[in-house]
Structures are given as C-alpha cells and as structure tokens.
Amino acid sequence: MVFSSNVFLLYFLPVFLLFYFVCPRRFRNYVILLFSIVFYAYGGPEFILILLASTTATYFLVKAMVKRKTENGTPKGSPTEREVKRKTASWLCAIAIILNLGLLVYFKYANFFVDNFNAILSLFGIKGINLSKIVLPIGISFFTFQSITYVLDTYRGQVKPMDKLTDYIVYIMMFPQLIAGPIVKYSDVEQQLRHRECPPDECLHGFYRFVIGLCKKVLIADVIAVQADACFGADLATLDMGTAWIGSLAYTMQLYFDFSGYSDMAIGLGRIMGFKFPENFNNPYTSRSITEFWRRWHMTLGSFIMNYLYIPLGGNRKGKGRTYLNLWICFLLSGLWHGAAWTFVAWGAFHGFFIVLEKLINGKRKVESGKWKEGENKLSTFHSSLSVLFTFLIVNFGWVLFRADTIAQAFDYYKAMFSFNFEGFGWDAGRQFYTMLIIALVFSFLTLFPFGKKIEQVVFYKSYGTGGHIAAWLVSILLLFFCVAAMNATGFSPFIYFRF
C-alpha cells in the first residue's frame, strides 16, 4: 500500500483516523499497531511474520542485555561474576545486531554476492552456485536501521528500553515511516511513544504537510518520471546530447520530489498522530558543496551513518589519513545500502571522492573565536550562484550512476551527455512535462532568495491564525482533489525508495 493510492487515501487513512481519535489515548498505540500490520501485510503479506518475529526477538534480547548490564553495575557478586555479566551483555548486543543485519544481508545482498561469486568462478571454468531469486521485503533497510539505533542506544545507556513489547513494535512498524523513512532514532520518539498530545493546530499542520508531499509525488515527480524513464530506456548509442541532459535533469528532479514528497507525507501523518519525526531534507539542491549537500539530503541517513558508523570507526580523531579512509568506508557502504548493485557502490564512491577532495583542498581554518572548525568548500568564496551551480552539476552526474542499470550503461549515458550531437533533438516531451520541470526547478532553488526563505518559514514553521487555517484548508482540499484525479488518470506509481 502506498500513500499515493485510492486505497490509502479514500479507505485506509480515513478509517484509521476515525479509530485513532475515537479510542481513548491509552489504546492509541494499539490502534497504530493494528493498522500498521494491515498496512504492511497489504503489500508484503509473506514477510509480515518475519518482521514481527525479528522485532520481538530484538525486544527480548535488549531486555536481557539491559538486565545483565544493570546487574553488572551493582556491587553484588565477585569481580569475575560482574565480568561475566558484562561480557554476556556485550554478546546479547552483538546477537541483536547480527540478527537484524543478517536479515538485511540475506534478503538484500545474497543474490548480489552469489552472482558476483559465480562471475569469478566462471573465469576459471567452474560451475557457479544456484540460488533462487530472493524477494526483497519492503522497507527492510529502514526498519533494520531503526532496530539498530534501539539496540545501541540502550546498550550505551542513552535511553531506557521499552516496558511493553507492543510499544516497541509500534516504534519499528509505525506505518507513516515504515517503508521509506525518515529513519527515526529511538531517542527521538522515546517519550512520544509513552505520551503525546494531538492539538488541533498540529493536526491541521500535519494535514497540510501531507498534502504538500502528495503534490510533490503525484503532480510533479510522476509527471517528470515519464520523460526520465524514456531517456534512460532509449538506445543510448543514438541519444542526442540535448535529450540526454533533459533526461538527467528530469531524473534529478523526479528523485528529489518523489523521496522528499514521501518524507513530507510521513512527517505530516506523524504530526497528525502527535509524533514529531525529524526532517529529512533541507533544500539540498541549494548546497554550495558536496559536503553541504550531504547535510541537507536524506539527513536521517546521514545522521545514522555519522553516529553509528563514522564516529565508531574513529571519525576524525585519528589523523587525516584515517579520516579520509573512514569517509570512504561510510560512503561506499551508503551506496551499497541503497541497492545491491555496483552502480550504487560507484555512486557512493563518486560522492566519497568529492567529500575527501573538498577536505584535502580546504583543510582546517581558524575562526574568529580561536577555535578550529571544518572549512567549507573554497568555491563558496566565489559568487554563491556559481558554487550552487557547480555542486548541482556534480550531483546531477552522480544521479546518472544511481539511475543506470549497469556501470556500462551509465558511461554510455555520459557519452551521450557530452556527444555534442544535437541531431534529432526536439521539444516533443510535451507541455505538461516542461511545465512541471520548470515548477520543480523553481521550488528546488526558491530558498536561495530571501522571499523564498520567508515563504518556506510561513508555510512550514509558523502558526496560522483562524483566517490562515481556513485558507490553507481550502487550498489543501483543492490540491488533494487534483492529486486524486491525477492518480486515477495515470494509475499506480510506487515511490522510488520503496526498493531500498
């Protein structure tokens, strides 16, 4: 089930909200749990038991782990007994991590590893291993990472474990962010799972945010996607330069509005329910460097990698060489996280290269306070628009790798982008496509200007008066109507990040 479908908008969501707000507050987590199970089972019924079983196992492993750590902290028992309890807690933590990562590796990467291993065997004339195609459970990358944050945060003593199994399952399986994030750390919603308020003003803001996300997906991303798919699916040997650039630009806009649209809808739904999920995007295409881009793009993934991979690897505390190595490892694994294909690994390496290059060029500089601070890209010393343009072009090139089926196809597409062959180019993509492409570009760069930032603040972050709510409600209802009409006209269109 996807948010941009009649089943969700006209049946599932209204029924859920009715039950959610009619039920007493102490039962609302059970309502979320029930409807989340239905939501997931609708799209992946064969995996619901695996998800429930792994979640339940993780919950009890963490309970046992915390108990051992607590006992280890008491003065009772001999030093040997306390050491045994400490090691037991560490082993239970490791088992919980291995359980969750093991499922992710099996379902997402088993076929990838076997195919590459067979390719190596074939070089020596050895028959390869036969492994049936493994179907990927929807959203496994996202709920695996959330499970890991729970395990590690409780092991470190940063948060207390949940008292009720059902509350923990709600945290993992909450349908607004179950499939494609944002990745919500347990510490972000620990208190909200136990107690939260749903004031009318917050619910209305959540509804507006949901509609904005739906418009991003249905009215912009899905329209642009038609041309992006046509360009990447064309015969690249004959693809002209103009069409290739339009195709790459279309995919760059499609990916952003598709994924940020889902995040907006998830954040909006959470807000209606009384949850405050973290933001996932902050106008990433206005970045002046790749480093800044990764502070603005998929921010919850960046936060996860920073806190649970980069810092444990040593971060920047062990010299420049180790820092660069840690960055490369993080971006290579980030690429692999997005998909089991060499194109994603290459895409991660591509961004890792520019991140390391920026650090090599800039080094560190002293600020006026006398403290040391990471330097920004030196391109930002030039006119900021040139920095934004240069960064945007790099990101655009990277998305070609991200979209291509193979590295060879990506390089063929790059050849078309720089072929200087304009024969056959025409503006035949259609008025609707170019209209939505222009709208996407305008909204992507609007906050570069003061009036754009002001609009963003008013729409997303400031309280509305009575008149403002009336106007926003009417506009939202009208846009919702247009979205439903567009969905019925174009048919089913899944979110891009569902396959990750």
DRENVO-125392 format. One line per field, with one value per residue (C-alpha): x, y, z; residue in one letter; residue number from 1. Coordinates in pm, 1 decimal, padded with zeros to 6 digits. Layout:
<sites>
px (X:...)
py (Y:...)
pz (Z:...)
resn (A:...)
resi (NUM:...)
</sites>
This chain:
<sites>
px (00000.0:00133.9:00026.5:-00045.7:-00324.1:-00701.0:-00692.7:-00484.9:-00639.0:-01006.5:-01027.9:-00730.7:-00643.4:-00999.9:-01079.8:-00750.8:-00802.4:-01157.8:-01045.4:-00737.7:-00920.8:-01229.3:-01029.1:-00906.8:-00544.8:-00419.5:-00535.2:-00395.3:-00067.5:-00269.0:-00464.5:-00136.3:-00003.6:-00311.7:-00332.1:00045.2:00027.3:-00259.6:-00069.1:00243.4:00057.7:-00133.7:00189.3:00402.6:00190.7:00461.7:00703.3:00484.2:00561.5:00936.0:00914.2:00711.3:00938.3:01262.5:01117.6:01001.2:01337.8:01520.8:01296.7:01367.0:01738.5:01762.7:01565.2:01807.9:02105.7:01997.6:01930.0:02285.0:02432.3:02228.4:02339.2:02696.5:02674.2:02577.8:02839.8:02693.0:02887.1:03255.7:03460.1:03456.1:03075.3:03045.3:03287.1:03078.9:02763.9:02938.6:03051.2:02705.2:02550.1:02801.4:02724.0:02349.4:02402.2:02610.2:02347.6:02073.5:02281.9:02375.1:02011.4:01894.6:02190.4:02180.0:01824.0:01915.9:02222.5:02033.1:01729.6:01903.4:02250.7:02252.0:02175.7:02426.1:02708.2:02626.7:02608.8:02948.9:03099.1:02968.2:03120.3:03459.7:03415.8:03325.3:03664.6:03820.7:03563.9:03398.5:03024.5:02857.0:02618.5:02248.7:02041.5:01677.4:01584.3:01518.7:01236.4:01323.6:01087.4:00952.2:01129.1:01379.3:01667.6:01473.4:01331.6:01666.5:01843.6:01578.7:01623.1:01997.4:01950.7:01734.0:01985.4:02288.9:02123.3:02001.0:02336.9:02513.1:02268.3:02142.6:01778.6:01573.7:01425.0:01052.7:00845.2:00586.5:00657.2:00367.1:00513.3:00844.3:00671.1:00482.0:00817.3:00951.2:00633.0:00459.2:00312.7:00388.9:00765.2:00782.4:00850.2:01084.9:01170.0:01268.0:01493.8:01366.7:01612.1:01456.0:01575.1:01379.3:01040.2:01100.2:00883.5:00627.3:00562.6:00462.7:00274.6:00186.7:-00065.8:-00264.3:-00377.6:-00599.9:-00344.3:-00077.0:-00316.8:-00403.7:-00037.2:00020.6:-00259.2:-00114.4:00229.9:00083.7:-00089.1:00230.1:00413.0:00135.3:00152.6:00529.5:00483.6:00172.8:00172.0:00548.0:00758.2:00523.9:00484.4:00858.3:00926.4:00774.6:01044.4:01322.7:01227.2:01204.5:01554.3:01725.7:01538.7:01628.0:01901.7:02193.4:02403.4:02165.6:02056.4:02134.4:02305.1:02006.3:01771.1:02034.5:02069.9:01694.4:01667.3:01932.4:01775.7:01432.5:01556.8:01736.9:01408.7:01200.0:01413.8:01409.5:01037.0:00948.7:01157.6:01108.0:00738.3:00722.9:00912.1:00670.1:00375.6:00533.6:00615.9:00266.4:00095.7:00317.7:00224.5:-00146.4:-00086.1:00113.7:00465.5:00745.0:00958.6:01294.8:01323.3:01479.2:01551.5:01657.9:01665.4:01962.3:01999.5:02086.3:02406.9:02740.1:02947.6:02902.0:02972.0:02683.3:02466.8:02501.6:02398.4:02077.6:01996.2:01841.1:01950.2:01833.4:02053.0:02345.0:02282.4:02268.3:02594.5:02763.2:02656.8:02664.5:02943.0:03170.7:03226.8:03271.1:03529.7:03724.0:03577.4:03841.4:04019.3:04296.7:04465.2:04388.3:04461.4:04227.2:03962.4:03967.1:03953.0:03656.7:03474.6:03536.0:03407.2:03094.7:03010.5:03083.8:02852.3:02597.1:02597.7:02562.8:02280.6:02081.7:02091.5:02269.1:02440.4:02780.5:02617.3:02522.0:02871.4:03015.4:02770.3:02884.7:03248.9:03169.8:03038.2:03310.4:03571.0:03434.1:03391.8:03755.8:03868.8:03696.1:03866.2:04204.1:04162.6:04023.4:04185.2:04104.9:04085.2:04068.7:03755.4:03746.4:03672.6:04010.1:03852.4:03912.8:03627.0:03586.0:03649.3:03381.8:03433.7:03659.7:03418.8:03190.5:03437.9:03329.2:02985.3:02746.7:02540.4:02845.7:02906.2:02544.5:02555.4:02882.3:02757.9:02426.5:02605.8:02817.8:02507.2:02331.3:02619.3:02602.3:02233.0:02309.2:02506.2:02223.4:01961.7:02154.1:02111.7:02482.1:02803.9:02843.0:02502.3:02597.2:02911.6:02712.1:02475.1:02767.6:02894.8:02555.8:02558.7:02889.1:02849.3:02771.8:02522.6:02200.9:02060.7:01707.8:01659.2:01314.1:01088.2:00846.5:00832.9:00510.7:00390.2:00292.7:00642.1:00821.1:00572.6:00632.0:01007.5:01015.5:00799.8:01035.0:01338.9:01173.8:01083.4:01426.0:01609.9:01347.7:01513.3:01827.7:01635.7:01513.4:01149.0:01176.3:01304.7:01021.5:00763.6:00914.3:00903.4:00540.2:00421.9:00613.4:00704.1:00483.9:00147.7:-00161.8:-00444.0:-00807.1:-00808.6:-00483.5:-00617.6:-00933.3:-00731.0:-00478.6:-00760.0:-00939.8:-00620.6:-00523.3:-00863.0:-00842.5:-00491.3:-00597.9:-00879.2:-00632.3:-00398.8:-00674.7:-00783.2:-00422.6:-00378.1:-00688.2:-00568.2:-00212.9:-00250.6:-00023.7:00319.2:00534.3:00787.1:01144.3:01284.8:01044.0:01300.8:01572.0)
py (00000.0:00342.6:00685.8:00796.5:00544.7:00543.9:00252.8:00453.0:00797.3:00702.6:00395.5:00314.3:00664.0:00783.7:00461.1:00475.5:00838.8:00762.9:00477.2:00667.0:00973.7:00793.4:00549.6:00655.7:00769.5:00462.0:00246.6:00458.9:00268.1:-00049.6:00119.6:00220.4:-00133.4:-00296.7:-00064.5:-00079.6:-00458.3:-00428.3:-00160.9:-00375.2:-00700.9:-00538.8:-00500.7:-00782.6:-01045.6:-01309.9:-01100.3:-00975.6:-01274.8:-01233.7:-00867.4:-00939.3:-01227.4:-01031.1:-00731.7:-00947.2:-01122.8:-00789.3:-00661.3:-00956.4:-00962.7:-00596.7:-00660.6:-00938.8:-00723.5:-00430.0:-00662.9:-00800.1:-00450.3:-00336.8:-00635.7:-00571.4:-00218.3:-00329.9:-00409.4:-00754.0:-01054.1:-01115.5:-00931.0:-01248.1:-01265.0:-00898.3:-00952.8:-01249.8:-01035.8:-00755.2:-00994.6:-01152.4:-00809.7:-00742.1:-01074.4:-01013.6:-00674.6:-00837.0:-01106.8:-00845.7:-00651.0:-00966.2:-01078.3:-00755.1:-00707.7:-01077.6:-01049.7:-00738.8:-00903.1:-01218.6:-01060.6:-00765.1:-00886.9:-01268.5:-01272.7:-00991.7:-01174.1:-01507.6:-01352.8:-01188.0:-01502.6:-01704.0:-01449.7:-01508.8:-01887.1:-01868.0:-01711.1:-02040.2:-02255.9:-02360.6:-02406.3:-02147.3:-02176.6:-02191.9:-01963.5:-01884.6:-01520.1:-01375.4:-01122.8:-00811.0:-00725.3:-00373.2:-00117.7:-00363.4:-00112.6:00144.5:-00072.6:-00253.7:00074.8:00176.0:-00154.6:-00093.1:00253.1:00097.0:-00176.0:00052.1:00343.6:00115.0:-00064.6:00269.4:00365.9:00669.0:00559.4:00313.3:00008.1:-00001.1:-00165.1:-00303.6:-00518.8:-00362.1:-00012.1:-00127.7:-00291.1:00035.5:00219.2:-00018.8:-00072.0:00267.5:00285.6:00652.7:00592.2:00211.1:00182.5:00467.0:00664.4:00908.5:00692.3:00774.3:00713.5:00558.2:00850.3:01089.7:00935.7:00754.0:00991.3:01036.9:00663.3:00679.5:01008.7:01261.7:01532.9:01589.4:01954.8:02063.3:02317.5:02046.9:01807.0:02070.8:02148.9:01775.4:01758.1:02049.3:01889.2:01559.8:01729.6:01914.7:01582.5:01422.4:01707.8:01665.7:01299.5:01294.8:01631.8:01678.1:01361.9:01124.6:01362.4:01419.7:01045.8:00964.2:01155.9:01038.0:00675.2:00735.5:00886.5:00621.5:00346.4:00476.2:00349.8:00539.0:00497.8:00728.2:00950.6:01314.8:01547.1:01773.4:01485.9:01320.6:01635.8:01676.7:01313.3:01350.2:01674.0:01511.8:01222.1:01461.4:01643.0:01324.6:01161.3:01466.0:01534.5:01166.1:01099.0:01434.5:01402.9:01072.7:01225.2:01518.5:01280.1:01068.2:01374.3:01511.3:01186.8:01164.1:01519.6:01436.9:01143.8:01355.9:01248.9:01482.9:01298.7:01450.9:01644.2:01451.5:01723.0:02085.9:02225.1:02005.4:02145.4:02487.6:02345.5:02512.3:02196.0:01820.1:01829.0:02071.0:01863.0:01565.8:01782.0:01860.0:01537.8:01235.1:01388.0:01099.0:00854.5:01095.2:01122.2:00742.9:00693.7:00968.2:00835.0:00459.9:00415.2:00716.2:00803.0:00436.7:00397.4:00681.2:00979.2:01248.9:01172.1:00953.9:01173.0:01288.2:00957.6:00766.2:01037.9:01004.7:00625.6:00644.0:00878.5:00641.7:00345.7:00537.3:00648.9:00309.7:00144.4:00421.6:00344.7:-00027.7:00042.0:00197.7:-00117.1:-00442.1:-00329.6:-00195.8:00122.8:00213.9:00131.6:00351.6:00626.7:00610.3:00618.9:00914.8:01121.8:00995.2:01117.0:01471.6:01478.3:01376.5:01614.6:01906.0:01822.0:01789.9:02130.0:02312.2:02150.1:02332.8:02701.0:02908.9:03105.4:03436.9:03267.0:03095.0:02750.6:02514.4:02443.8:02232.1:02450.1:02499.7:02444.8:02718.7:02752.5:02932.3:03224.3:03288.4:03402.6:03171.5:03104.3:02952.6:02731.4:02615.1:02550.1:02357.6:02143.7:02081.2:01960.1:01717.4:01583.0:01555.1:01347.9:01125.4:01057.8:00911.2:00637.4:00599.3:00557.0:00337.3:-00040.0:-00105.1:00095.0:00040.6:00196.6:00491.9:00558.3:00529.1:00789.5:01016.7:00982.1:01095.5:01394.0:01512.3:01389.6:01738.2:01560.6:01761.2:01578.1:01464.5:01687.3:01833.1:01978.8:01689.5:01584.1:01778.4:02098.6:01925.4:01783.3:02113.4:02298.4:02059.5:02057.9:02437.8:02427.1:02166.3:02381.1:02690.6:02514.1:02348.3:02681.1:02917.9:02943.5:03090.7:03417.3:03599.5:03593.9:03218.1:03160.0:03374.0:03168.0:02846.2:02977.0:03083.5:02760.2:02506.5:02654.5:02947.4:02919.8:03008.7:03224.3:03133.7:03300.3:03132.8:02789.8:02846.6:02946.7:02663.9:02410.9:02517.2:02513.9:02173.2:02022.1:02156.9:02017.3:01684.8:01669.0:01736.5:01466.7:01204.1:01295.0:01268.8:00931.3:00793.5:00921.0:00784.2:00467.6:00311.6:00466.9:00337.9:00553.3:00516.8:00443.1:00152.9:-00076.8:00022.9)
pz (00000.0:-00091.7:00025.7:-00330.4:-00392.4:-00368.6:-00124.2:00122.2:00074.1:00047.5:00270.9:00493.1:00620.0:00699.8:00886.3:01076.5:01182.6:01293.4:01518.4:01636.6:01762.4:01889.6:02103.9:02449.5:02449.6:02632.0:02338.5:02056.1:02029.6:01980.0:01701.9:01533.7:01573.7:01424.9:01126.0:01067.7:01044.6:00796.0:00602.2:00568.1:00507.9:00221.2:00021.8:00163.6:00342.5:00307.2:00515.1:00798.8:01021.7:00962.6:01058.5:01370.9:01473.7:01428.6:01610.5:01900.5:01922.7:01924.8:02205.0:02435.0:02353.0:02454.4:02773.2:02867.2:02768.2:02986.2:03277.6:03258.0:03233.6:03533.6:03737.8:03631.1:03768.8:04119.5:04384.1:04440.6:04320.2:04270.3:04006.7:03799.0:03810.0:03711.2:03423.5:03302.4:03313.1:03123.3:02852.0:02838.7:02783.3:02504.6:02341.5:02360.3:02195.7:01922.1:01865.3:01828.7:01576.2:01384.1:01376.8:01216.5:00982.8:00894.8:00769.0:00569.3:00416.0:00327.1:00167.4:00004.1:-00086.6:-00109.0:-00481.5:-00542.7:-00364.7:-00528.9:-00877.1:-00833.1:-00682.8:-00979.0:-01217.2:-01055.6:-01070.6:-01438.4:-01510.8:-01402.2:-01577.9:-01251.4:-01232.5:-01016.0:-00722.1:-00798.3:-00573.0:-00632.8:-00669.1:-00322.9:-00298.5:-00100.6:00187.2:00152.1:00371.6:00522.3:00507.9:00708.2:00985.2:01019.4:01088.6:01340.5:01522.2:01536.2:01690.2:01960.6:02039.9:02050.9:02231.5:02508.5:02527.0:02567.0:02841.0:02649.1:02671.1:02870.1:02695.1:02628.6:02900.8:02659.0:02357.1:02168.5:02209.5:02064.6:01767.6:01713.3:01701.6:01435.8:01234.7:01253.9:00904.4:00820.9:00814.0:00792.3:00420.8:00327.9:00638.7:00763.4:00980.0:01328.1:01611.6:01918.9:02131.9:01906.9:01988.9:02318.5:02522.8:02244.8:02234.7:02600.4:02594.5:02325.1:02252.2:01932.8:01942.8:01651.2:01527.2:01499.6:01326.9:01067.7:01003.9:00962.8:00706.8:00509.6:00515.8:00394.1:00101.1:00006.3:-00005.8:-00208.0:-00460.6:-00488.2:-00568.7:-00788.7:-00964.4:-01010.9:-00968.6:-01151.4:-01445.2:-01481.4:-01440.1:-01779.6:-01965.7:-01734.3:-01795.3:-02169.9:-02185.3:-01974.5:-02157.2:-02503.5:-02734.6:-02580.9:-02893.9:-03079.6:-02790.2:-02867.3:-02622.0:-02554.7:-02476.8:-02255.2:-02045.6:-02017.7:-01908.2:-01637.7:-01517.1:-01514.4:-01302.3:-01067.1:-01006.4:-01000.2:-00732.9:-00507.2:-00531.2:-00506.1:-00195.1:-00021.6:-00102.8:00083.2:00376.7:00386.3:00392.4:00666.1:00876.6:00819.8:00920.8:01226.9:01322.5:01296.2:01532.6:01778.5:01673.8:01570.8:01319.1:01219.7:00896.1:00610.0:00350.4:00366.7:00011.6:-00089.3:-00440.6:-00298.2:-00149.1:-00225.9:-00181.5:-00173.4:00198.9:00244.0:00011.8:00245.9:00537.9:00350.7:00161.1:00339.4:00668.1:00885.8:00692.1:00725.6:01099.1:01131.0:00942.3:01144.5:01485.6:01427.5:01171.3:01118.0:01485.8:01597.9:01318.9:01475.8:01291.0:01250.9:01577.7:01435.6:01179.2:00828.0:00658.4:00886.2:00848.1:00470.4:00494.6:00732.7:00494.4:00203.0:00402.4:00504.5:00152.0:-00003.6:00249.9:00199.5:-00171.1:-00106.5:00139.3:-00143.7:-00352.0:-00429.5:-00749.3:-00848.3:-00976.0:-00618.5:-00492.2:-00767.7:-00676.5:-00314.7:-00423.4:-00650.4:-00360.1:-00127.6:-00376.5:-00376.4:00002.1:00051.9:-00223.7:-00051.0:00277.2:00107.4:-00056.6:00240.5:00542.2:00861.2:00930.1:01244.6:01313.5:01495.5:01826.5:01806.8:01779.4:01492.4:01258.0:00946.5:00642.5:00381.3:00012.3:-00131.9:-00420.8:-00175.7:-00180.8:-00539.3:-00629.1:-00440.2:-00751.8:-00923.3:-00620.3:-00624.5:-00999.0:-00980.1:-00690.5:-00865.3:-01178.2:-00975.0:-00800.6:-01137.2:-01278.3:-00972.7:-01020.4:-01363.8:-01187.9:-00938.9:-01214.6:-01458.4:-01450.0:-01506.1:-01492.2:-01866.5:-01926.3:-01704.4:-01909.2:-02232.6:-02094.0:-02001.2:-02358.5:-02487.1:-02248.3:-02398.3:-02755.2:-02895.6:-03115.3:-03137.5:-03436.8:-03368.2:-03063.1:-03027.4:-02761.0:-02801.5:-02435.4:-02401.0:-02240.7:-01917.7:-01869.9:-01924.6:-01705.0:-01416.2:-01476.5:-01450.4:-01135.8:-00986.7:-01063.3:-00914.7:-00589.1:-00569.2:-00572.5:-00428.2:-00086.4:-00239.5:-00231.2:00081.6:-00025.2:-00083.2:00268.8:00402.6:00213.2:00349.8:00706.2:00673.9:00510.4:00719.5:01053.8:01160.3:01334.7:01136.4:01261.8:01203.6:00864.2:00769.5:00860.1:00656.1:00350.4:00395.8:00444.6:00126.8:-00078.1:00064.0:-00015.9:-00371.6:-00418.8:-00270.2:-00526.7:-00810.8:-00678.0:-00662.5:-01015.4:-01139.0:-00967.8:-01133.7:-01470.4:-01451.9:-01241.0:-00980.0:-00926.0:-00636.2:-00456.4:-00580.6:-00234.6:-00177.6:-00341.3:-00095.7)
resn (M:V:F:S:S:N:V:F:L:L:Y:F:L:P:V:F:L:L:F:Y:F:V:C:P:R:R:F:R:N:Y:V:I:L:L:F:S:I:V:F:Y:A:Y:G:G:P:E:F:I:L:I:L:L:A:S:T:T:A:T:Y:F:L:V:K:A:M:V:K:R:K:T:E:N:G:T:P:K:G:S:P:T:E:R:E:V:K:R:K:T:A:S:W:L:C:A:I:A:I:I:L:N:L:G:L:L:V:Y:F:K:Y:A:N:F:F:V:D:N:F:N:A:I:L:S:L:F:G:I:K:G:I:N:L:S:K:I:V:L:P:I:G:I:S:F:F:T:F:Q:S:I:T:Y:V:L:D:T:Y:R:G:Q:V:K:P:M:D:K:L:T:D:Y:I:V:Y:I:M:M:F:P:Q:L:I:A:G:P:I:V:K:Y:S:D:V:E:Q:Q:L:R:H:R:E:C:P:P:D:E:C:L:H:G:F:Y:R:F:V:I:G:L:C:K:K:V:L:I:A:D:V:I:A:V:Q:A:D:A:C:F:G:A:D:L:A:T:L:D:M:G:T:A:W:I:G:S:L:A:Y:T:M:Q:L:Y:F:D:F:S:G:Y:S:D:M:A:I:G:L:G:R:I:M:G:F:K:F:P:E:N:F:N:N:P:Y:T:S:R:S:I:T:E:F:W:R:R:W:H:M:T:L:G:S:F:I:M:N:Y:L:Y:I:P:L:G:G:N:R:K:G:K:G:R:T:Y:L:N:L:W:I:C:F:L:L:S:G:L:W:H:G:A:A:W:T:F:V:A:W:G:A:F:H:G:F:F:I:V:L:E:K:L:I:N:G:K:R:K:V:E:S:G:K:W:K:E:G:E:N:K:L:S:T:F:H:S:S:L:S:V:L:F:T:F:L:I:V:N:F:G:W:V:L:F:R:A:D:T:I:A:Q:A:F:D:Y:Y:K:A:M:F:S:F:N:F:E:G:F:G:W:D:A:G:R:Q:F:Y:T:M:L:I:I:A:L:V:F:S:F:L:T:L:F:P:F:G:K:K:I:E:Q:V:V:F:Y:K:S:Y:G:T:G:G:H:I:A:A:W:L:V:S:I:L:L:L:F:F:C:V:A:A:M:N:A:T:G:F:S:P:F:I:Y:F:R:F)
resi (1:2:3:4:5:6:7:8:9:10:11:12:13:14:15:16:17:18:19:20:21:22:23:24:25:26:27:28:29:30:31:32:33:34:35:36:37:38:39:40:41:42:43:44:45:46:47:48:49:50:51:52:53:54:55:56:57:58:59:60:61:62:63:64:65:66:67:68:69:70:71:72:73:74:75:76:77:78:79:80:81:82:83:84:85:86:87:88:89:90:91:92:93:94:95:96:97:98:99:100:101:102:103:104:105:106:107:108:109:110:111:112:113:114:115:116:117:118:119:120:121:122:123:124:125:126:127:128:129:130:131:132:133:134:135:136:137:138:139:140:141:142:143:144:145:146:147:148:149:150:151:152:153:154:155:156:157:158:159:160:161:162:163:164:165:166:167:168:169:170:171:172:173:174:175:176:177:178:179:180:181:182:183:184:185:186:187:188:189:190:191:192:193:194:195:196:197:198:199:200:201:202:203:204:205:206:207:208:209:210:211:212:213:214:215:216:217:218:219:220:221:222:223:224:225:226:227:228:229:230:231:232:233:234:235:236:237:238:239:240:241:242:243:244:245:246:247:248:249:250:251:252:253:254:255:256:257:258:259:260:261:262:263:264:265:266:267:268:269:270:271:272:273:274:275:276:277:278:279:280:281:282:283:284:285:286:287:288:289:290:291:292:293:294:295:296:297:298:299:300:301:302:303:304:305:306:307:308:309:310:311:312:313:314:315:316:317:318:319:320:321:322:323:324:325:326:327:328:329:330:331:332:333:334:335:336:337:338:339:340:341:342:343:344:345:346:347:348:349:350:351:352:353:354:355:356:357:358:359:360:361:362:363:364:365:366:367:368:369:370:371:372:373:374:375:376:377:378:379:380:381:382:383:384:385:386:387:388:389:390:391:392:393:394:395:396:397:398:399:400:401:402:403:404:405:406:407:408:409:410:411:412:413:414:415:416:417:418:419:420:421:422:423:424:425:426:427:428:429:430:431:432:433:434:435:436:437:438:439:440:441:442:443:444:445:446:447:448:449:450:451:452:453:454:455:456:457:458:459:460:461:462:463:464:465:466:467:468:469:470:471:472:473:474:475:476:477:478:479:480:481:482:483:484:485:486:487:488:489:490:491:492:493:494:495:496:497:498:499:500)
</sites>
